[in-house]
């Protein structure tokens, strides 16, 4: 959605106004993600255990590697 025209308009603004625009964009992004402190009702609580069973650690995880036997 960002176009060269929008970029030219933004870059033609004075530095202080440009910073305000960028701060506003950051605010909107935080608000959309639900991480804005002022958006208390939109906060999502993490769901624990979503990745349970997706990662498997082998029994020999701590065993020395064959490649390093000559150094031990």
C-alpha positions in Angstrom: 0.0 0.0 0.0 3.0 2.3 0.5 3.8 4.0 -2.7 6.6 6.3 -3.9 4.2 9.2 -3.7 3.6 8.5 0.0 7.3 8.2 0.6 7.9 11.5 -1.2 5.2 13.2 0.9 6.7 11.8 4.1 10.3 12.8 3.2 9.2 16.4 2.3 7.9 17.0 5.9 10.0 18.7 8.5 12.0 16.3 10.7 9.9 16.8 13.8 6.6 16.2 12.0 8.1 13.2 10.2 9.0 11.8 13.7 5.5 12.3 14.9 4.1 10.4 11.8 6.5 7.5 12.5 5.6 7.5 16.2 1.9 7.3 15.1 2.6 4.5 12.7 4.4 2.6 15.6 1.4 3.3 17.8 -1.0 1.9 15.3 1.1 -1.2 14.8 1.2 -1.9 18.6 -2.5 -1.3 18.8 -3.2 -3.8 16.1 -1.0 -6.4 17.7 -2.6 -5.9 21.1 0.6 -4.8 22.8 -0.3 -1.2 23.4 -0.5 -0.5 27.2 -3.5 1.9 26.6 -5.4 -0.9 24.9 -6.1 -2.9 28.0 -9.2 -4.6 26.7 -7.5 -6.0 23.6 -4.6 -7.8 25.3 -4.3 -11.4 24.6 -3.1 -13.8 27.1 -0.7 -16.5 25.8 -1.9 -20.0 25.6 0.5 -22.4 27.3 1.3 -25.7 25.9 0.7 -25.0 22.2 4.0 -26.5 21.1 3.7 -29.5 23.4 4.9 -32.7 21.6 6.3 -30.8 18.6 9.9 -30.8 19.9 11.6 -34.0 20.7 15.0 -34.1 22.5 16.8 -37.4 21.9 18.1 -39.5 24.8 21.7 -39.1 23.7 21.5 -35.3 23.5 24.3 -34.7 26.0 26.5 -37.6 24.6 29.8 -36.5 23.1 29.9 -36.2 19.4 32.1 -38.7 17.3 33.7 -35.8 15.6 35.4 -34.6 18.8 36.6 -37.9 20.1 40.3 -37.1 19.2 40.1 -34.0 21.4 38.9 -35.7 24.5 
